[in-house]
Amino acid sequence: MRAIPNGFSGKIGFLTAGFAAVLALVLPIRAFVGPAQWDRYSVLTPAGPEEPDAAVFRQINGLIYSSHRVTKREGSSGVIAQEYGTTVMSLQTTNNSELMFLHPGAQVTVHNKTGKLYQVSKEGETLDQIVATYYGKSRKAQDFKQAIVESNGLPGIALLVPYELGKGDALLLPHITVAFDTYHFPFKGGGWGRISSKFGMRYHPILHRFRFHDGFDIPKPWGTPVFPARNGIVVDTGWHGGYGLLIVVRHSNGETTRYGHLSKVYVHPGERVVRGKTLIGRVGSTGLSTGPHLHFEVRDRNGHPVNPAKKIGRS
């Protein structure tokens, strides 16, 4: 059975003037209503602002979502979650990101409920397939399916037959949380601290020539504890030329991180390490180094260096 589309977009309005005035403030948004409610929407309203008014999200009982552009005053995902009447975890799971860095101008998908906003990516995907993604054939699968039906106002028949959805349809998946396997800072307490040399071309302070810098140089006191930026398996340790004492950790997606110029190494190849918990080494000044600091790199599965600033909080 094909699901009757339960969302709308574009210029819309309630027949009642009060609600028309409210919704005019929040376009463009998508709201979820049952098929029986379609006759309530018939009047076109003037186009609203590009950004929805967050206060309206908290006033509407049905699920609505939109794209939100981060402003200068929004320094954390907690602020945005409070504005839209949802939770930080709901925003994180919906955006598949821990949202550790929210720079002004960044786009975040927001909604007004608790759970993950799931958007169907292929025509004919069934409700059972979505449920199986999270619960397989476990005993909890049927309870989860019922929760989806109730939260989204789907017809009861969706519990009994293969209920199909169309590409672009969206569902609220209640109570879904994600244990993120993402990159964090390689130190306790969070934050880089001062970065003495960023990713990209630079004039090398020892070789006295321009060359590409594959990571970040982060000055820290001698002996500062270093932790893996992500869960993984140690694949190499020891002295590596200009890196000095180096540790290389491979992660679940095939990417690697490198920790150079160390004074101490506490792990061995083949050892499994846990993000932020396993002490792998200490800051030093070994190799081509002008003082105590950590050289930190992220490399993709093909061995190409990636800007570390673009990986923190992401997988």
C-alpha positions as CSV (number, residue, x, y, z in Angstrom):
1,M,0.0,0.0,0.0
2,R,1.3,3.5,-0.9
3,A,1.2,6.1,1.8
4,I,-1.0,9.1,1.1
5,P,1.4,12.1,1.2
6,N,1.1,13.7,4.6
7,G,3.2,16.8,4.2
8,F,2.9,20.1,2.4
9,S,5.2,22.9,1.4
10,G,4.9,26.3,-0.3
11,K,2.6,29.1,0.4
12,I,-0.2,27.9,2.7
13,G,-2.7,29.2,5.2
14,F,-5.5,28.2,7.5
15,L,-9.0,29.3,6.6
16,T,-9.1,30.9,10.1
17,A,-7.4,34.2,10.0
18,G,-5.6,33.7,13.3
19,F,-3.7,30.6,12.2
20,A,-3.1,32.1,8.7
21,A,-1.3,35.0,10.4
22,V,0.8,32.7,12.5
23,L,1.8,30.4,9.7
24,A,2.6,33.3,7.4
25,L,5.5,34.0,9.8
26,V,7.2,30.6,9.4
27,L,7.2,29.9,5.7
28,P,8.9,28.0,4.1
29,I,8.2,25.0,6.5
30,R,6.7,21.5,6.1
31,A,3.9,20.5,8.4
32,F,2.4,17.0,8.9
33,V,-1.3,16.6,8.8
34,G,-3.6,13.6,8.3
35,P,-5.4,13.2,4.9
36,A,-8.7,14.2,6.5
37,Q,-7.3,17.6,7.3
38,W,-6.4,18.6,3.7
39,D,-9.7,20.5,3.2
40,R,-8.6,22.9,5.9
41,Y,-5.9,24.4,3.7
42,S,-7.0,26.3,0.6
43,V,-6.1,29.9,1.0
44,L,-2.8,31.2,-0.3
45,T,-1.0,33.6,2.0
46,P,1.7,36.1,1.1
47,A,5.2,34.6,1.1
48,G,6.8,34.7,4.5
49,P,10.4,35.3,5.5
50,E,13.2,32.9,4.6
51,E,13.6,32.0,8.3
52,P,10.8,30.5,10.3
53,D,9.9,32.0,13.7
54,A,11.1,29.5,16.3
55,A,8.4,30.5,18.7
56,V,5.7,29.1,16.3
57,F,7.4,25.7,16.4
58,R,6.7,25.5,20.1
59,Q,3.0,26.5,19.6
60,I,2.0,23.9,17.0
61,N,1.1,20.4,18.1
62,G,1.8,18.7,14.8
63,L,5.4,18.0,13.6
64,I,7.0,20.7,11.5
65,Y,10.5,21.1,10.3
66,S,12.6,23.5,8.4
67,S,16.2,24.5,7.6
68,H,17.6,27.0,10.1
69,R,20.6,29.4,9.5
70,V,22.7,29.7,12.6
71,T,23.1,33.3,13.9
72,K,25.9,35.0,15.9
73,R,24.0,34.7,19.2
74,E,23.5,30.9,18.8
75,G,26.7,29.5,20.2
76,S,25.5,25.9,20.9
77,S,23.0,23.3,19.8
78,G,21.4,23.6,23.2
79,V,20.3,27.2,22.4
80,I,18.7,26.2,19.1
81,A,17.0,23.1,20.7
82,Q,15.4,25.4,23.3
83,E,14.3,27.9,20.6
84,Y,12.4,25.2,18.6
85,G,11.1,23.2,21.5
86,T,13.1,20.0,20.9
87,T,16.2,18.4,22.4
88,V,19.9,18.5,21.6
89,M,19.9,14.8,20.9
90,S,17.0,15.2,18.5
91,L,18.9,17.8,16.6
92,Q,22.1,15.7,16.6
93,T,20.4,12.6,15.3
94,T,18.4,14.5,12.7
95,N,21.5,16.2,11.3
96,N,23.7,13.2,11.9
97,S,26.2,15.4,13.6
98,E,27.1,16.3,17.2
99,L,26.9,20.0,16.1
100,M,30.0,20.8,18.1
101,F,30.8,23.8,16.0
102,L,27.9,26.1,15.0
103,H,29.4,28.9,12.9
104,P,27.1,31.8,11.9
105,G,25.6,31.0,8.5
106,A,25.7,27.2,9.0
107,Q,22.5,25.3,8.0
108,V,20.8,23.0,10.6
109,T,17.6,21.0,10.1
110,V,15.3,21.8,13.0
111,H,11.9,20.4,14.1
112,N,9.6,20.7,17.1
113,K,9.5,17.1,18.5
114,T,11.6,14.7,20.3
115,G,13.2,12.1,18.1
116,K,14.9,11.7,14.7
117,L,13.4,13.3,11.6
118,Y,13.8,10.6,9.0
119,Q,13.5,11.6,5.3
120,V,12.8,8.9,2.8
121,S,15.5,8.7,0.1
122,K,14.0,6.3,-2.4
123,E,10.6,5.7,-3.8
124,G,8.6,2.8,-2.3
125,E,10.6,2.4,0.9
126,T,8.3,0.7,3.4
127,L,7.7,1.4,7.1
128,D,8.9,-2.1,7.9
129,Q,12.3,-1.4,6.2
130,I,12.7,1.7,8.3
131,V,11.9,-0.1,11.5
132,A,14.3,-2.9,10.6
133,T,17.1,-0.4,10.2
134,Y,16.9,0.4,13.9
135,Y,15.5,-2.8,15.5
136,G,15.9,-5.6,13.0
137,K,13.5,-8.4,13.9
138,S,13.7,-7.9,17.7
139,R,10.7,-7.9,20.0
140,K,11.0,-4.2,20.2
141,A,10.4,-3.7,16.5
142,Q,6.6,-3.9,16.7
143,D,6.5,-1.4,19.6
144,F,8.7,1.0,17.6
145,K,6.5,0.6,14.5
146,Q,3.4,1.4,16.6
147,A,5.1,4.5,18.1
148,I,5.9,5.7,14.6
149,V,2.3,5.2,13.4
150,E,1.0,7.1,16.4
151,S,3.5,9.9,16.3
152,N,2.9,10.6,12.6
153,G,-0.8,10.1,12.5
154,L,-0.5,7.2,10.0
155,P,-3.6,5.0,9.4
156,G,-3.9,1.8,11.5
157,I,-3.5,-0.3,8.4
158,A,0.2,0.7,8.4
159,L,0.6,-1.8,11.2
160,L,-0.8,-4.7,9.2
161,V,0.4,-4.4,5.6
162,P,3.7,-3.3,3.8
163,Y,3.1,0.5,4.0
164,E,5.0,2.3,1.3
165,L,6.4,5.8,1.4
166,G,7.4,8.2,-1.3
167,K,10.8,9.7,-1.9
168,G,11.0,13.0,0.1
169,D,8.4,11.9,2.7
170,A,9.4,12.5,6.3
171,L,8.6,10.7,9.5
172,L,9.4,11.4,13.1
173,L,11.2,8.4,14.7
174,P,10.5,8.8,18.4
175,H,13.0,7.9,21.1
176,I,15.9,7.3,18.6
177,T,19.3,8.3,19.9
178,V,22.7,7.8,18.3
179,A,26.0,6.8,19.8
180,F,28.2,9.0,17.6
181,D,31.5,7.6,16.4
182,T,32.9,11.0,15.6
183,Y,36.1,12.9,16.0
184,H,36.8,14.8,19.2
185,F,39.7,16.9,20.4
186,P,42.8,14.8,21.3
187,F,43.0,16.4,24.8
188,K,40.8,16.3,27.9
189,G,38.6,19.3,28.5
190,G,37.7,19.9,24.8
191,G,39.0,22.6,22.5
192,W,42.2,22.9,20.6
193,G,43.7,25.7,22.6
194,R,46.1,27.7,20.6
195,I,47.1,26.5,17.1
196,S,50.5,27.6,16.1
197,S,50.3,26.2,12.6
198,K,47.2,25.3,10.7
199,F,46.4,23.0,7.9
200,G,47.7,24.1,4.5
201,M,50.7,25.8,2.9
202,R,53.1,27.4,5.4
203,Y,56.8,28.5,5.7
204,H,58.5,25.7,7.7
205,P,60.3,27.1,10.7
206,I,63.2,24.6,10.5
207,L,63.5,23.7,6.8
208,H,63.0,27.4,5.9
209,R,60.9,26.8,2.8
210,F,57.3,26.7,1.9
211,R,55.6,23.3,2.1
212,F,52.2,21.9,2.8
213,H,51.3,21.3,6.4
214,D,49.2,18.1,6.7
215,G,47.6,18.8,10.1
216,F,47.5,21.1,13.2
217,D,50.4,22.0,15.5
218,I,48.9,22.5,19.0
219,P,51.3,23.9,21.6
220,K,50.9,22.3,25.0
221,P,53.2,21.9,28.1
222,W,55.6,19.0,27.9
223,G,54.0,15.8,29.2
224,T,50.4,16.9,28.5
225,P,48.3,13.7,28.2
226,V,47.2,12.8,24.6
227,F,44.0,10.8,23.9
228,P,42.7,9.3,20.6
229,A,40.3,11.6,18.8
230,R,38.1,8.7,17.9
231,N,37.7,5.0,18.7
232,G,40.1,2.8,16.7
233,I,43.0,0.4,16.6
234,V,46.6,1.4,16.8
235,V,48.4,0.5,13.5
236,D,51.8,2.1,14.0
237,T,54.0,3.5,16.8
238,G,57.6,4.6,17.0
239,W,60.1,7.0,15.5
240,H,59.1,8.4,12.1
241,G,61.6,11.0,10.8
242,G,60.3,14.6,11.2
243,Y,57.3,13.3,13.1
244,G,59.5,12.1,15.9
245,L,57.7,9.7,18.2
246,L,54.4,9.0,16.3
247,I,51.2,7.1,16.9
248,V,48.8,6.2,14.1
249,V,45.3,5.0,14.8
250,R,42.9,3.5,12.2
251,H,39.2,4.1,12.6
252,S,36.0,2.2,11.6
253,N,35.6,4.1,8.3
254,G,39.2,3.4,7.2
255,E,40.4,6.9,8.1
256,T,43.5,7.4,10.3
257,T,44.7,10.0,12.8
258,R,48.3,10.7,13.6
259,Y,49.8,12.1,16.8
260,G,53.4,13.4,16.4
261,H,56.3,14.9,18.3
262,L,55.4,12.8,21.4
263,S,57.6,12.4,24.4
264,K,56.0,9.1,25.6
265,V,54.1,6.4,23.8
266,Y,51.9,4.0,25.9
267,V,50.2,1.9,23.2
268,H,51.2,-0.8,20.8
269,P,50.1,-1.8,17.3
270,G,47.0,-3.9,17.4
271,E,45.7,-2.3,20.6
272,R,42.1,-1.0,20.6
273,V,41.8,2.5,22.0
274,V,38.7,4.5,23.1
275,R,38.1,8.2,22.3
276,G,38.9,10.5,25.2
277,K,39.6,7.6,27.6
278,T,42.7,5.6,26.5
279,L,46.0,7.5,27.4
280,I,48.1,6.9,24.3
281,G,51.0,9.3,24.8
282,R,52.3,12.6,26.1
283,V,53.2,15.8,24.4
284,G,56.9,16.3,23.6
285,S,59.2,17.9,21.0
286,T,60.7,15.0,19.2
287,G,61.6,15.1,15.5
288,L,61.5,18.4,13.6
289,S,60.1,20.5,16.3
290,T,60.8,24.0,17.8
291,G,59.1,23.3,21.1
292,P,56.6,21.1,23.0
293,H,53.4,20.6,20.9
294,L,51.2,18.0,19.4
295,H,51.2,17.5,15.6
296,F,47.7,16.2,14.9
297,E,46.5,14.8,11.5
298,V,43.4,13.2,10.0
299,R,43.9,11.2,6.8
300,D,41.1,9.7,4.6
301,R,41.0,6.0,3.7
302,N,43.3,6.7,0.7
303,G,45.9,8.4,2.9
304,H,45.2,11.9,1.9
305,P,45.3,14.6,4.6
306,V,42.1,16.3,5.7
307,N,41.7,19.5,7.5
308,P,41.1,18.5,11.2
309,A,38.9,21.5,11.8
310,K,36.3,20.0,9.4
311,K,36.3,16.6,11.1
312,I,35.7,17.4,14.8
313,G,32.1,16.4,15.7
314,R,31.7,14.5,12.4
315,S,32.3,10.9,11.3
